[in-house]
Amino acid sequence: MITISLCMIVKNEEKLLARCLDSVACLMDEIVIVDTGSTDGTKAIAARYTDRIYDFEWVNDFAAARNFAFSKATMEYIYSADADEVLDEENRGIFLRLKESLLPQIDIVQMYYANQLDFGTIYNFDRELRPKLFKRVRSFIWQEPIHEQVLLEPVIYDSDVAILHLPDGNHKSRDLAAFARMVSEGKRLSKRLHNIYAKELFISGEEQDFLEAGPFFEASCADTERSLDEIREAACVAARAARIGQAYEKFFKYALKVVASEGCSEICCELGSYFLKRQDPEEAVIWFYNAVYETESILNIHSSGDIPLRGLSECYRLMGNEEQAEAYGKLAEEWKAE
């Protein structure tokens, strides 16, 4: 049986921490809690489970905090958890069987992160695999009988463990503020963070968030080092920001940039919303229909589902077609992300 260190970074998690630890403590051989500046009872709650509690001065860097937590682990594997995660009884059993039988050559174990769509997270799937269990000290092994080389890729195992994500609120204000700070400091966002910033805006951003982010994504559209996918997502944000700010010439510039490449549900919804506001429901119908049936979402899965379906319902109601309006309204209510 392998041994496991639980490593967590926390701040003001007194509402959630005990629930998380109660669900996983029995599976862990060591619990490491790193506090980044709590002002509530978080550390007192943590002390009920472990004496391995450390303070870490927050430097606006989650990776730095997690690396510090990992540095304090001493067991064979490290399980990384957040305070808003829970393992139910069924998945504790699956986790225990995994712990008893895990092969030593496995470097990373992925587990299902579930319940994503209920809380406005940046993810477009209700259940997805994430790396959660990491071998603390990795061995390097030579392979091949001739022209031998060291195995560099980690050995990853996809487990059946499902972790429930049960936050007590949406972190979008914290996350969007962090992105805005990075941009204001002139930091270049990686392709991954560029995508997450755009996703978080479309999933949970307010109008002011779009207006503040607009200049950054306009610059991304002109950045020759950005990929086509990055330019498409940047144009979506820039178009939404321009529509909100009623800069319609700029709105069409970025909307058409996406349409000319491949199109996507997000930009179709933007065009539908534009024509609906202009009291042109006949034209809006074309774009909302395309959002649902002719294109795919790239940032927010709702852009190809309930959002344009509600738009179609509103359009047909304005056109006096109550039967169609009710039909699309019902489809919007019944729509679920797959």
Secondary structure, DSSP 4 states (H G I P E B T S, - for coil): ---EEEEEEESS-TTTHHHHHHHHGGG-SEEEEEES---SSHHHHHTTT-S-EEE----S-HHHHHHHHHHT--SSEEEE--TTEE--HHHHHHHHHHHHH--TT--EEEEEEE--GGGT-S-S-SEEEEEEEEESSPPP-EE-SSS-EE--SPPEEEEEEEEEE--SS--HHHHHHHHHHHHHTTPPPPHHHHHHHHHHHHHH--HHHHHHHHHHHHHHHT-TTS-HHHHHHHHHHHHHHHHHTT-HHHHHHHHHHHHHHT--HHHHHHHHHHHHHTT-HHHHHHHHHHHHHT---SS-GGGGTHHHHHHHHHHHHHTT-HHHHHHHHHHHHH----
